[in-house]
Amino acid sequence: MTLLAFLFLLTLVPAGSVRSRHPPKAASDPVFGPREVHGVRGGSVTVKCFYPPTPMNKHDRKYWCRQKGSSCLTVVSSDFVAAAYRGRVTLTDLPQEEHFLVNISALELGDAGTFQCGVGINGRGLSFRVTLSVAEAPPVPEDAELFYVKLHSTWTVTCGFGKETAEMRKYLCKKEKDGCRNIINSYQDTDVPGGLQLTFESSPGSFRVTMTQMDWEDAGVYYCGAGEYEKDNTKKELDVFIYEDKNFPHLKNNITAKLGGSASFECLYDPLLNSSSRFWCKQKGRQCGNTIINNAGRVEDTYEGRVAMFENPENKTVAIILNQLQDKDKGTYWCMSNELREQQSSTELTVVPGEPALTGKKAVEAQAGSRVNLTCCYPCKYYSYEKYWCRWSNTGCAMLPAQQQGLPQPGDACDANARTVVLSLDPVTKEDEGWYWCGLKRNGVFGETMAVELRVSAGRDAKLSPEFLDVDSSSDPGAVPPGGAHSDAEVRKGAAPERLVLSIPCHLSFLWVLGPLAGLILIVVTAFAIVKYRQLKRSDLVSVGSYRTNISMSDFESVRDFSASNSVKETHETPMGGD
Protein backbone atom coordinates (compact mmCIF):
# COMPACT_ATOMS: atom_id res chain seq x y z
CA MET A 1 0.00 0.00 0.00
CA THR A 2 2.84 2.34 0.83
CA LEU A 3 4.47 1.56 -2.53
CA LEU A 4 1.27 2.38 -4.40
CA ALA A 5 0.96 5.68 -2.56
CA PHE A 6 4.59 6.55 -3.43
CA LEU A 7 4.03 5.76 -7.12
CA PHE A 8 0.88 7.92 -7.11
CA LEU A 9 2.78 10.88 -5.63
CA LEU A 10 5.57 10.38 -8.14
CA THR A 11 3.11 10.80 -11.01
CA LEU A 12 2.14 14.20 -9.59
CA VAL A 13 5.72 15.56 -9.75
CA PRO A 14 6.03 18.00 -12.69
CA ALA A 15 8.18 16.75 -15.50
CA GLY A 16 10.05 20.04 -15.64
CA SER A 17 11.25 19.70 -12.06
CA VAL A 18 12.68 16.27 -12.78
CA ARG A 19 14.35 17.49 -15.95
CA SER A 20 16.06 20.35 -14.13
CA ARG A 21 17.73 17.98 -11.67
CA HIS A 22 19.00 15.33 -14.07
CA PRO A 23 20.70 15.61 -17.45
CA PRO A 24 18.67 14.62 -20.54
CA LYS A 25 19.52 11.39 -22.32
CA ALA A 26 21.62 13.18 -24.94
CA ALA A 27 23.76 14.75 -22.25
CA SER A 28 24.77 11.34 -20.88
CA ASP A 29 26.88 10.91 -24.05
CA PRO A 30 29.47 13.71 -23.91
CA VAL A 31 30.47 13.46 -27.61
CA PHE A 32 28.47 15.84 -29.77
CA GLY A 33 28.30 16.63 -33.47
CA PRO A 34 25.83 17.73 -36.15
CA ARG A 35 22.66 15.75 -36.50
CA GLU A 36 22.62 16.30 -40.28
CA VAL A 37 25.25 17.33 -42.81
CA HIS A 38 24.39 18.32 -46.40
CA GLY A 39 26.71 18.26 -49.39
CA VAL A 40 26.68 18.43 -53.19
CA ARG A 41 28.07 15.84 -55.57
CA GLY A 42 31.70 16.70 -56.37
CA GLY A 43 31.89 19.08 -53.42
CA SER A 44 33.12 18.63 -49.86
CA VAL A 45 31.83 18.70 -46.28
CA THR A 46 33.49 19.20 -42.91
CA VAL A 47 32.10 17.52 -39.81
CA LYS A 48 32.99 18.93 -36.39
CA CYS A 49 32.78 16.56 -33.42
CA PHE A 50 33.19 17.79 -29.82
CA TYR A 51 34.45 15.73 -26.90
CA PRO A 52 35.17 16.44 -23.19
CA PRO A 53 38.70 17.85 -22.71
CA THR A 54 39.89 15.21 -20.23
CA PRO A 55 43.57 14.12 -20.33
CA MET A 56 42.54 10.65 -21.52
CA ASN A 57 40.27 11.93 -24.28
CA LYS A 58 42.93 14.31 -25.56
CA HIS A 59 45.29 11.41 -26.30
CA ASP A 60 42.73 8.73 -27.16
CA ARG A 61 41.86 7.49 -30.64
CA LYS A 62 39.39 9.56 -32.67
CA TYR A 63 37.37 7.97 -35.47
CA TRP A 64 34.70 8.39 -38.14
CA CYS A 65 32.87 5.19 -39.06
CA ARG A 66 29.97 4.17 -41.32
CA GLN A 67 27.12 2.36 -39.67
CA LYS A 68 26.18 -0.95 -41.27
CA GLY A 69 23.70 -3.04 -39.37
CA SER A 70 24.89 -3.58 -35.81
CA SER A 71 28.51 -2.72 -36.62
CA CYS A 72 30.32 0.48 -37.57
CA LEU A 73 33.10 0.22 -40.18
CA THR A 74 35.99 2.67 -39.75
CA VAL A 75 36.36 5.18 -42.57
CA VAL A 76 39.15 7.21 -40.95
CA SER A 77 40.75 7.32 -37.50
CA SER A 78 43.76 8.91 -35.84
CA ASP A 79 46.13 6.41 -37.55
CA PHE A 80 44.03 4.75 -40.28
CA VAL A 81 42.24 5.55 -43.58
CA ALA A 82 40.03 3.02 -45.41
CA ALA A 83 41.19 2.15 -48.93
CA ALA A 84 38.00 3.48 -50.59
CA TYR A 85 38.50 6.92 -49.03
CA ARG A 86 42.25 7.40 -49.36
CA GLY A 87 43.18 10.76 -50.80
CA ARG A 88 39.81 12.39 -50.07
CA VAL A 89 39.20 12.08 -46.32
CA THR A 90 41.21 13.51 -43.40
CA LEU A 91 40.83 13.65 -39.61
CA THR A 92 42.37 16.57 -37.71
CA ASP A 93 42.38 16.54 -33.91
CA LEU A 94 42.34 19.88 -32.06
CA PRO A 95 42.47 18.90 -28.35
CA GLN A 96 42.96 22.47 -27.12
CA GLU A 97 39.71 23.43 -28.84
CA GLU A 98 37.92 20.31 -27.58
CA HIS A 99 36.96 18.90 -30.99
CA PHE A 100 38.22 17.12 -34.10
CA LEU A 101 37.37 17.71 -37.78
CA VAL A 102 36.55 15.17 -40.48
CA ASN A 103 36.81 16.51 -44.04
CA ILE A 104 35.41 14.54 -46.99
CA SER A 105 36.06 15.83 -50.51
CA ALA A 106 35.02 14.70 -54.02
CA LEU A 107 31.63 13.64 -52.67
CA GLU A 108 29.72 10.89 -54.46
CA LEU A 109 26.07 9.98 -54.15
CA GLY A 110 27.17 6.72 -52.57
CA ASP A 111 28.80 8.61 -49.70
CA ALA A 112 25.38 9.41 -48.23
CA GLY A 113 24.38 7.40 -45.18
CA THR A 114 24.53 7.20 -41.38
CA PHE A 115 27.89 7.67 -39.68
CA GLN A 116 29.33 7.99 -36.18
CA CYS A 117 32.08 10.23 -34.88
CA GLY A 118 33.59 9.16 -31.59
CA VAL A 119 36.48 8.70 -29.18
CA GLY A 120 38.07 5.35 -28.26
CA ILE A 121 36.80 2.09 -29.74
CA ASN A 122 33.98 2.03 -32.30
CA GLY A 123 30.52 1.82 -30.78
CA ARG A 124 31.64 1.85 -27.13
CA GLY A 125 29.49 4.77 -25.98
CA LEU A 126 31.61 7.86 -26.72
CA SER A 127 30.10 8.54 -30.13
CA PHE A 128 27.48 10.64 -31.90
CA ARG A 129 25.29 9.68 -34.86
CA VAL A 130 25.46 11.88 -37.97
CA THR A 131 23.37 11.65 -41.15
CA LEU A 132 25.18 12.69 -44.36
CA SER A 133 23.08 13.71 -47.36
CA VAL A 134 24.55 14.25 -50.85
CA ALA A 135 22.48 16.13 -53.44
CA GLU A 136 22.93 15.98 -57.20
CA ALA A 137 23.07 19.80 -57.43
CA PRO A 138 22.53 22.87 -55.24
CA PRO A 139 20.84 24.40 -53.39
CA VAL A 140 21.18 22.41 -50.19
CA PRO A 141 19.92 23.33 -46.68
CA GLU A 142 22.31 25.30 -44.47
CA ASP A 143 23.77 23.20 -41.67
CA ALA A 144 23.06 24.18 -38.09
CA GLU A 145 25.77 25.97 -36.15
CA LEU A 146 26.97 23.83 -33.24
CA PHE A 147 27.64 25.01 -29.69
CA TYR A 148 29.30 22.82 -27.07
CA VAL A 149 28.50 24.55 -23.76
CA LYS A 150 29.63 23.71 -20.21
CA LEU A 151 27.02 23.30 -17.52
CA HIS A 152 26.49 26.54 -15.51
CA SER A 153 28.61 28.53 -17.98
CA THR A 154 27.58 31.28 -20.43
CA TRP A 155 26.51 30.86 -24.04
CA THR A 156 27.06 33.71 -26.51
CA VAL A 157 25.91 33.66 -30.13
CA THR A 158 26.28 36.31 -32.83
CA CYS A 159 23.88 36.44 -35.77
CA GLY A 160 23.97 38.74 -38.81
CA PHE A 161 21.65 39.01 -41.82
CA GLY A 162 22.95 42.05 -43.68
CA LYS A 163 22.33 45.78 -43.53
CA GLU A 164 18.95 45.41 -45.25
CA THR A 165 17.66 43.86 -42.00
CA ALA A 166 19.06 46.62 -39.73
CA GLU A 167 15.62 48.04 -38.91
CA MET A 168 13.90 44.66 -38.52
CA ARG A 169 13.06 42.95 -35.24
CA LYS A 170 15.82 40.62 -34.02
CA TYR A 171 15.00 37.53 -31.97
CA LEU A 172 16.16 34.27 -30.44
CA CYS A 173 13.66 31.43 -29.97
CA LYS A 174 13.84 27.76 -28.97
CA LYS A 175 12.28 25.07 -31.17
CA GLU A 176 9.49 23.15 -29.48
CA LYS A 177 6.69 20.86 -30.62
CA ASP A 178 4.15 23.64 -31.08
CA GLY A 179 6.47 26.23 -32.64
CA CYS A 180 9.42 28.34 -31.56
CA ARG A 181 9.22 29.79 -28.04
CA ASN A 182 10.51 33.36 -27.71
CA ILE A 183 13.63 33.69 -25.55
CA ILE A 184 14.41 37.37 -26.16
CA ASN A 185 13.85 39.93 -28.92
CA SER A 186 14.93 43.48 -29.70
CA TYR A 187 11.44 44.89 -29.01
CA GLN A 188 11.65 43.84 -25.36
CA ASP A 189 12.61 46.70 -23.05
CA THR A 190 10.84 45.35 -19.97
CA ASP A 191 10.11 41.92 -18.51
CA VAL A 192 13.45 40.60 -19.69
CA PRO A 193 14.47 37.58 -17.56
CA GLY A 194 17.68 37.92 -15.59
CA GLY A 195 20.71 36.35 -17.22
CA LEU A 196 19.67 37.35 -20.77
CA GLN A 197 21.06 40.09 -22.98
CA LEU A 198 20.51 41.17 -26.58
CA THR A 199 22.92 43.80 -27.88
CA PHE A 200 23.58 45.17 -31.36
CA GLU A 201 26.99 44.76 -32.98
CA SER A 202 28.81 47.45 -34.95
CA SER A 203 27.96 45.77 -38.25
CA PRO A 204 24.42 46.77 -39.42
CA GLY A 205 21.90 43.94 -39.04
CA SER A 206 24.18 42.00 -36.65
CA PHE A 207 23.33 41.29 -33.02
CA ARG A 208 24.55 39.21 -30.09
CA VAL A 209 22.62 37.20 -27.50
CA THR A 210 24.13 36.14 -24.17
CA MET A 211 22.63 33.56 -21.81
CA THR A 212 24.19 32.79 -18.42
CA GLN A 213 23.89 29.82 -16.05
CA MET A 214 23.17 27.31 -18.82
CA ASP A 215 21.40 24.25 -17.43
CA TRP A 216 20.53 20.80 -18.77
CA GLU A 217 17.11 21.89 -20.05
CA ASP A 218 18.73 24.64 -22.11
CA ALA A 219 20.10 22.09 -24.58
CA GLY A 220 18.25 21.89 -27.89
CA VAL A 221 17.66 23.62 -31.22
CA TYR A 222 17.36 27.41 -31.34
CA TYR A 223 16.77 29.92 -34.13
CA CYS A 224 18.09 33.46 -34.33
CA GLY A 225 16.57 35.68 -36.96
CA ALA A 226 15.30 39.00 -38.24
CA GLY A 227 11.57 39.72 -38.52
CA GLU A 228 9.10 36.98 -37.54
CA TYR A 229 9.94 33.30 -37.23
CA GLU A 230 6.82 32.10 -39.08
CA LYS A 231 6.81 34.75 -41.83
CA ASP A 232 10.41 35.63 -42.68
CA ASN A 233 13.09 33.27 -43.94
CA THR A 234 15.94 35.32 -42.47
CA LYS A 235 16.82 32.89 -39.70
CA LYS A 236 19.61 30.57 -38.67
CA GLU A 237 19.51 27.20 -36.91
CA LEU A 238 21.60 26.78 -33.74
CA ASP A 239 22.19 23.41 -32.09
CA VAL A 240 23.22 23.65 -28.40
CA PHE A 241 24.67 20.76 -26.42
CA ILE A 242 25.25 20.92 -22.64
CA TYR A 243 27.97 18.86 -20.96
CA GLU A 244 29.38 18.78 -17.43
CA ASP A 245 32.92 19.86 -16.64
CA LYS A 246 33.48 19.16 -12.94
CA ASN A 247 36.40 21.59 -12.87
CA PHE A 248 34.22 24.49 -13.94
CA PRO A 249 33.22 26.57 -10.87
CA HIS A 250 29.57 26.89 -9.97
CA LEU A 251 28.89 30.53 -9.10
CA LYS A 252 25.91 31.83 -7.17
CA ASN A 253 23.18 33.20 -9.40
CA ASN A 254 21.05 34.62 -6.55
CA ILE A 255 22.15 36.71 -3.55
CA THR A 256 19.96 38.02 -0.73
CA ALA A 257 21.35 40.87 1.39
CA LYS A 258 20.00 43.21 4.07
CA LEU A 259 19.15 46.85 3.65
CA GLY A 260 22.13 48.97 4.66
CA GLY A 261 24.45 45.96 4.52
CA SER A 262 26.63 44.62 1.71
CA ALA A 263 26.73 41.90 -0.96
CA SER A 264 29.73 40.05 -2.40
CA PHE A 265 29.66 38.92 -6.06
CA GLU A 266 32.10 36.46 -7.60
CA CYS A 267 33.28 36.68 -11.21
CA LEU A 268 35.60 34.47 -13.26
CA TYR A 269 38.72 35.73 -15.03
CA ASP A 270 41.99 34.45 -16.47
CA PRO A 271 44.97 36.13 -14.73
CA LEU A 272 47.19 35.25 -17.72
CA LEU A 273 45.18 37.50 -20.03
CA ASN A 274 46.42 40.85 -18.79
CA SER A 275 45.10 42.60 -21.89
CA SER A 276 41.49 41.60 -21.28
CA SER A 277 39.13 44.22 -19.92
CA ARG A 278 36.63 43.32 -17.21
CA PHE A 279 33.73 45.40 -16.07
CA TRP A 280 30.65 45.09 -13.87
CA CYS A 281 27.27 46.55 -14.71
CA LYS A 282 23.59 46.39 -13.81
CA GLN A 283 21.07 45.12 -16.33
CA LYS A 284 18.71 47.72 -17.75
CA GLY A 285 16.04 46.34 -20.06
CA ARG A 286 17.49 43.83 -22.53
CA GLN A 287 21.09 44.96 -22.11
CA CYS A 288 23.65 46.16 -19.58
CA GLY A 289 23.43 49.72 -18.30
CA ASN A 290 26.35 51.99 -17.46
CA THR A 291 29.56 50.40 -16.21
CA ILE A 292 29.71 50.55 -12.40
CA ILE A 293 33.36 49.51 -12.04
CA ASN A 294 36.09 48.05 -14.24
CA ASN A 295 39.62 46.70 -13.83
CA ALA A 296 41.11 49.94 -15.20
CA GLY A 297 40.10 51.89 -12.08
CA ARG A 298 36.94 53.55 -13.36
CA VAL A 299 34.09 53.82 -10.83
CA GLU A 300 30.77 55.51 -11.58
CA ASP A 301 30.37 58.67 -9.51
CA THR A 302 27.19 57.53 -7.75
CA TYR A 303 29.01 54.42 -6.49
CA GLU A 304 32.01 56.19 -4.97
CA GLY A 305 33.02 54.51 -1.71
CA ARG A 306 30.41 51.76 -2.23
CA VAL A 307 31.98 49.30 -4.66
CA ALA A 308 35.41 47.65 -4.91
CA MET A 309 37.04 44.89 -6.97
CA PHE A 310 39.40 42.29 -5.44
CA GLU A 311 41.31 39.89 -7.72
CA ASN A 312 42.24 36.39 -6.56
CA PRO A 313 44.65 34.86 -9.11
CA GLU A 314 44.91 31.59 -7.18
CA ASN A 315 41.34 30.49 -7.86
CA LYS A 316 40.91 32.74 -10.94
CA THR A 317 38.07 34.81 -9.51
CA VAL A 318 37.30 38.46 -8.92
CA ALA A 319 35.26 39.45 -5.86
CA ILE A 320 33.13 42.58 -6.31
CA ILE A 321 31.66 44.03 -3.11
CA LEU A 322 28.78 46.49 -3.05
CA ASN A 323 27.86 47.99 0.33
CA GLN A 324 25.51 50.63 1.80
CA LEU A 325 22.74 48.71 0.04
CA GLN A 326 19.53 50.52 -0.86
CA ASP A 327 16.23 49.21 -2.08
CA LYS A 328 16.95 50.50 -5.60
CA ASP A 329 20.09 48.30 -5.76
CA LYS A 330 18.04 45.13 -6.32
CA GLY A 331 18.30 43.71 -9.82
CA THR A 332 20.60 41.66 -12.06
CA TYR A 333 24.33 42.41 -12.22
CA TRP A 334 26.72 41.22 -14.93
CA CYS A 335 30.40 40.30 -14.90
CA MET A 336 31.55 41.10 -18.43
CA SER A 337 34.76 40.44 -20.39
CA ASN A 338 35.85 41.37 -23.90
CA GLU A 339 37.71 38.08 -24.46
CA LEU A 340 36.51 35.01 -22.53
CA ARG A 341 32.79 35.33 -23.08
CA GLU A 342 32.04 31.93 -21.61
CA GLN A 343 33.27 33.31 -18.29
CA GLN A 344 30.72 36.12 -18.30
CA SER A 345 28.09 35.66 -15.62
CA SER A 346 25.05 37.28 -14.07
CA THR A 347 23.76 37.38 -10.49
CA GLU A 348 20.40 38.57 -9.22
CA LEU A 349 20.47 40.66 -6.03
CA THR A 350 17.52 40.85 -3.63
CA VAL A 351 17.56 43.45 -0.84
CA VAL A 352 15.42 42.73 2.24
CA PRO A 353 14.83 44.65 5.49
CA GLY A 354 16.98 43.68 8.46
CA GLU A 355 19.93 44.59 10.63
CA PRO A 356 23.34 44.40 8.89
CA ALA A 357 25.98 42.21 10.51
CA LEU A 358 28.44 45.09 10.89
CA THR A 359 27.38 48.32 12.57
CA GLY A 360 28.98 51.60 13.54
CA LYS A 361 29.21 55.26 12.62
CA LYS A 362 28.97 55.61 8.83
CA ALA A 363 30.08 59.26 8.62
CA VAL A 364 32.75 60.79 10.87
CA GLU A 365 34.07 64.35 11.12
CA ALA A 366 37.43 64.92 12.80
CA GLN A 367 39.90 67.70 13.41
CA ALA A 368 43.37 67.59 11.88
CA GLY A 369 46.02 66.75 14.45
CA SER A 370 43.71 64.81 16.76
CA ARG A 371 43.48 61.08 17.23
CA VAL A 372 40.63 59.16 15.62
CA ASN A 373 39.33 55.69 16.42
CA LEU A 374 37.11 54.18 13.72
CA THR A 375 35.04 51.51 15.45
CA CYS A 376 33.32 48.58 13.72
CA CYS A 377 30.97 46.34 15.72
CA TYR A 378 30.40 42.71 14.74
CA PRO A 379 28.28 39.91 16.29
CA CYS A 380 29.87 37.31 18.50
CA LYS A 381 29.17 34.55 15.93
CA TYR A 382 31.89 36.05 13.70
CA TYR A 383 34.58 35.71 16.37
CA SER A 384 36.58 33.16 14.32
CA TYR A 385 36.42 35.20 11.12
CA GLU A 386 39.30 37.36 9.91
CA LYS A 387 38.55 41.04 10.47
CA TYR A 388 40.17 43.83 8.48
CA TRP A 389 40.17 47.54 7.77
CA CYS A 390 41.09 48.88 4.34
CA ARG A 391 41.24 52.26 2.64
CA TRP A 392 39.05 52.56 -0.43
CA SER A 393 40.16 53.99 -3.77
CA ASN A 394 39.08 53.65 -7.42
CA THR A 395 41.55 50.81 -7.92
CA GLY A 396 40.52 48.74 -4.89
CA CYS A 397 40.72 48.77 -1.12
CA ALA A 398 44.26 48.68 0.31
CA MET A 399 44.46 46.59 3.49
CA LEU A 400 45.58 48.42 6.64
CA PRO A 401 47.73 46.39 9.06
CA ALA A 402 46.78 48.06 12.35
CA GLN A 403 43.69 46.91 14.13
CA GLN A 404 42.59 45.96 17.64
CA GLN A 405 39.80 43.69 18.72
CA GLY A 406 37.91 43.72 21.99
CA LEU A 407 34.72 44.56 23.83
CA PRO A 408 32.65 47.64 23.03
CA GLN A 409 33.62 50.78 24.93
CA PRO A 410 31.22 53.42 26.24
CA GLY A 411 30.03 55.51 23.33
CA ASP A 412 30.68 52.86 20.64
CA ALA A 413 26.93 52.38 20.04
CA CYS A 414 27.46 48.61 19.86
CA ASP A 415 25.25 45.88 21.18
CA ALA A 416 26.34 44.66 24.61
CA ASN A 417 27.09 41.19 23.20
CA ALA A 418 29.02 42.51 20.20
CA ARG A 419 32.76 42.82 19.63
CA THR A 420 34.67 45.64 18.01
CA VAL A 421 37.57 46.01 15.62
CA VAL A 422 39.15 49.47 15.84
CA LEU A 423 41.28 51.43 13.41
CA SER A 424 43.25 54.28 15.03
CA LEU A 425 44.70 57.28 13.20
CA ASP A 426 47.03 59.45 15.27
CA PRO A 427 47.45 62.16 14.31
CA VAL A 428 44.80 62.36 11.61
CA THR A 429 45.72 64.58 8.66
CA LYS A 430 43.87 66.07 5.72
CA GLU A 431 45.38 63.35 3.50
CA ASP A 432 43.61 60.70 5.59
CA GLU A 433 40.22 61.98 4.44
CA GLY A 434 38.20 59.49 2.42
CA TRP A 435 36.44 56.13 2.67
CA TYR A 436 37.45 53.28 4.98
CA TRP A 437 36.00 49.79 4.95
CA CYS A 438 35.65 47.30 7.78
CA GLY A 439 35.06 43.72 6.66
CA LEU A 440 35.00 40.00 7.38
CA LYS A 441 36.83 37.18 5.58
CA ARG A 442 36.80 33.43 5.97
CA ASN A 443 39.02 31.00 4.07
CA GLY A 444 39.92 33.81 1.67
CA VAL A 445 36.28 34.55 0.81
CA PHE A 446 35.03 38.08 1.36
CA GLY A 447 31.93 38.51 3.50
CA GLU A 448 30.03 41.42 5.04
CA THR A 449 31.55 44.91 4.86
CA MET A 450 30.77 48.37 6.27
CA ALA A 451 31.91 51.70 4.78
CA VAL A 452 32.86 54.75 6.86
CA GLU A 453 33.41 58.18 5.34
CA LEU A 454 36.03 60.23 7.22
CA ARG A 455 36.04 64.02 6.80
CA VAL A 456 38.93 66.01 8.25
CA SER A 457 38.74 69.75 8.92
CA ALA A 458 41.73 72.00 9.53
CA GLY A 459 40.11 74.36 12.08
CA ARG A 460 38.73 74.00 15.59
CA ASP A 461 35.12 74.07 14.44
CA ALA A 462 34.84 70.43 13.41
CA LYS A 463 31.68 68.72 14.58
CA LEU A 464 33.10 65.74 16.41
CA SER A 465 31.09 62.66 17.30
CA PRO A 466 32.66 61.27 20.48
CA GLU A 467 29.89 58.78 21.04
CA PHE A 468 31.03 56.84 17.97
CA LEU A 469 34.49 58.25 17.35
CA ASP A 470 37.23 58.82 19.94
CA VAL A 471 39.04 62.05 19.10
CA ASP A 472 41.68 62.82 21.72
CA SER A 473 43.17 66.28 21.42
CA SER A 474 44.54 66.45 24.99
CA SER A 475 48.13 67.41 25.63
CA ASP A 476 48.80 64.24 27.62
CA PRO A 477 50.85 62.07 25.27
CA GLY A 478 50.15 58.95 27.30
CA ALA A 479 46.38 59.32 27.42
CA VAL A 480 44.51 56.37 25.93
CA PRO A 481 40.88 56.82 24.88
CA PRO A 482 38.27 54.12 25.50
CA GLY A 483 38.91 51.33 23.05
CA GLY A 484 42.14 53.03 21.93
CA ALA A 485 45.75 51.95 22.09
CA HIS A 486 49.04 53.36 23.31
CA SER A 487 51.17 55.27 20.89
CA ASP A 488 53.30 52.25 20.01
CA ALA A 489 50.22 50.39 18.72
CA GLU A 490 48.46 53.22 16.94
CA VAL A 491 48.03 53.61 13.18
CA ARG A 492 50.18 56.45 11.98
CA LYS A 493 50.68 57.91 8.55
CA GLY A 494 53.45 55.89 6.94
CA ALA A 495 53.81 53.49 9.89
CA ALA A 496 52.68 49.91 10.41
CA PRO A 497 51.69 49.52 14.07
CA GLU A 498 51.30 46.25 15.90
CA ARG A 499 48.18 44.17 15.62
CA LEU A 500 46.56 43.11 18.89
CA VAL A 501 44.08 40.26 18.77
CA LEU A 502 42.36 39.40 22.04
CA SER A 503 41.79 35.67 22.24
CA ILE A 504 38.99 35.42 24.82
CA PRO A 505 36.11 33.48 23.22
CA CYS A 506 32.63 34.98 23.11
CA HIS A 507 31.17 32.41 25.49
CA LEU A 508 33.77 33.44 28.10
CA SER A 509 33.17 37.15 27.71
CA PHE A 510 32.16 37.50 31.40
CA LEU A 511 35.87 37.17 32.22
CA TRP A 512 36.38 40.69 30.88
CA VAL A 513 34.39 41.98 33.91
CA LEU A 514 35.18 39.39 36.58
CA GLY A 515 38.92 39.31 35.88
CA PRO A 516 39.79 42.89 36.91
CA LEU A 517 37.33 42.79 39.83
CA ALA A 518 38.82 39.57 41.21
CA GLY A 519 42.31 41.01 40.88
CA LEU A 520 41.35 44.12 42.84
CA ILE A 521 39.77 42.05 45.64
CA LEU A 522 42.86 39.85 45.81
CA ILE A 523 45.14 42.88 46.22
CA VAL A 524 42.99 44.36 49.04
CA VAL A 525 42.81 41.06 50.95
CA THR A 526 46.57 40.51 50.63
CA ALA A 527 47.37 44.01 51.93
CA PHE A 528 44.98 43.62 54.86
CA ALA A 529 46.52 40.25 55.80
CA ILE A 530 50.05 41.68 55.76
CA VAL A 531 49.07 44.60 58.04
CA LYS A 532 47.32 42.32 60.56
CA TYR A 533 50.22 39.91 60.57
CA ARG A 534 52.70 42.66 61.37
CA GLN A 535 50.50 44.03 64.19
CA LEU A 536 50.07 40.62 65.82
CA LYS A 537 53.78 39.96 65.62
CA ARG A 538 54.61 43.19 67.51
CA SER A 539 51.74 43.10 70.04
CA ASP A 540 50.29 40.91 72.84
CA LEU A 541 46.65 40.63 73.77
CA VAL A 542 46.15 41.97 77.36
CA SER A 543 42.95 41.64 79.41
CA VAL A 544 41.92 44.91 81.05
CA GLY A 545 38.89 44.29 83.16
CA SER A 546 36.19 42.97 80.88
CA TYR A 547 37.81 44.53 77.77
CA ARG A 548 40.40 43.29 75.29
CA THR A 549 42.82 45.73 73.75
CA ASN A 550 46.06 45.67 71.77
CA ILE A 551 48.65 47.33 74.03
CA SER A 552 52.33 46.90 73.37
CA MET A 553 54.38 45.53 76.35
CA SER A 554 56.93 48.24 75.66
CA ASP A 555 54.31 50.77 76.82
CA PHE A 556 54.23 49.15 80.31
CA GLU A 557 58.01 49.20 80.50
CA SER A 558 58.02 52.91 79.75
CA VAL A 559 55.56 53.53 82.61
CA ARG A 560 57.78 51.69 85.10
CA ASP A 561 60.76 53.70 84.02
CA PHE A 562 58.92 56.95 84.55
CA SER A 563 57.64 55.82 87.99
CA ALA A 564 61.12 54.91 89.23
CA SER A 565 62.43 58.33 88.36
CA ASN A 566 59.41 60.10 89.93
CA SER A 567 58.74 61.85 86.64
CA VAL A 568 55.05 60.84 86.80
CA LYS A 569 53.16 62.84 89.43
CA GLU A 570 50.10 60.54 89.77
CA THR A 571 49.66 56.87 89.06
CA HIS A 572 46.40 54.97 88.73
CA GLU A 573 46.72 51.21 89.04
CA THR A 574 44.24 48.70 87.73
CA PRO A 575 43.98 45.35 89.56
CA MET A 576 44.79 42.48 87.25
CA GLY A 577 42.06 39.93 86.88
CA GLY A 578 39.42 41.95 88.80
CA ASP A 579 35.81 42.27 87.89
Secondary structure as GFF3:
##gff-version 3
##sequence-region A 1 579
A	DSSP	alpha_helix	2	12	.	.	.	ID=ss1
A	DSSP	alpha_helix	15	21	.	.	.	ID=ss2
A	DSSP	three_ten_helix	25	28	.	.	.	ID=ss3
A	DSSP	beta_strand	36	40	.	.	.	ID=ss4
A	DSSP	beta_strand	45	50	.	.	.	ID=ss5
A	DSSP	alpha_helix	55	59	.	.	.	ID=ss6
A	DSSP	beta_strand	62	68	.	.	.	ID=ss7
A	DSSP	beta_strand	71	77	.	.	.	ID=ss8
A	DSSP	beta_strand	80	81	.	.	.	ID=ss9
A	DSSP	three_ten_helix	83	85	.	.	.	ID=ss10
A	DSSP	beta_strand	89	94	.	.	.	ID=ss11
A	DSSP	three_ten_helix	95	97	.	.	.	ID=ss12
A	DSSP	beta_strand	99	104	.	.	.	ID=ss13
A	DSSP	three_ten_helix	109	111	.	.	.	ID=ss14
A	DSSP	beta_strand	113	119	.	.	.	ID=ss15
A	DSSP	beta_strand	127	135	.	.	.	ID=ss16
A	DSSP	beta_strand	145	150	.	.	.	ID=ss17
A	DSSP	beta_strand	155	160	.	.	.	ID=ss18
A	DSSP	three_ten_helix	163	165	.	.	.	ID=ss19
A	DSSP	beta_strand	170	176	.	.	.	ID=ss20
A	DSSP	beta_strand	179	185	.	.	.	ID=ss21
A	DSSP	beta_strand	196	200	.	.	.	ID=ss22
A	DSSP	beta_strand	206	211	.	.	.	ID=ss23
A	DSSP	three_ten_helix	216	218	.	.	.	ID=ss24
A	DSSP	beta_strand	220	226	.	.	.	ID=ss25
A	DSSP	beta_strand	235	243	.	.	.	ID=ss26
A	DSSP	beta_strand	254	258	.	.	.	ID=ss27
A	DSSP	beta_strand	262	268	.	.	.	ID=ss28
A	DSSP	beta_strand	278	284	.	.	.	ID=ss29
A	DSSP	beta_strand	287	294	.	.	.	ID=ss30
A	DSSP	three_ten_helix	301	303	.	.	.	ID=ss31
A	DSSP	beta_strand	307	312	.	.	.	ID=ss32
A	DSSP	beta_strand	317	323	.	.	.	ID=ss33
A	DSSP	three_ten_helix	327	329	.	.	.	ID=ss34
A	DSSP	beta_strand	331	337	.	.	.	ID=ss35
A	DSSP	three_ten_helix	341	343	.	.	.	ID=ss36
A	DSSP	beta_strand	345	352	.	.	.	ID=ss37
A	DSSP	beta_strand	363	367	.	.	.	ID=ss38
A	DSSP	beta_strand	371	378	.	.	.	ID=ss39
A	DSSP	three_ten_helix	380	382	.	.	.	ID=ss40
A	DSSP	beta_strand	386	393	.	.	.	ID=ss41
A	DSSP	beta_strand	396	400	.	.	.	ID=ss42
A	DSSP	beta_strand	404	406	.	.	.	ID=ss43
A	DSSP	beta_strand	419	425	.	.	.	ID=ss44
A	DSSP	three_ten_helix	430	432	.	.	.	ID=ss45
A	DSSP	beta_strand	434	442	.	.	.	ID=ss46
A	DSSP	beta_strand	445	457	.	.	.	ID=ss47
A	DSSP	beta_strand	470	472	.	.	.	ID=ss48
A	DSSP	three_ten_helix	487	489	.	.	.	ID=ss49
A	DSSP	three_ten_helix	506	508	.	.	.	ID=ss50
A	DSSP	alpha_helix	511	538	.	.	.	ID=ss51
A	DSSP	beta_strand	540	544	.	.	.	ID=ss52
A	DSSP	beta_strand	547	551	.	.	.	ID=ss53
A	DSSP	alpha_helix	553	564	.	.	.	ID=ss54
###
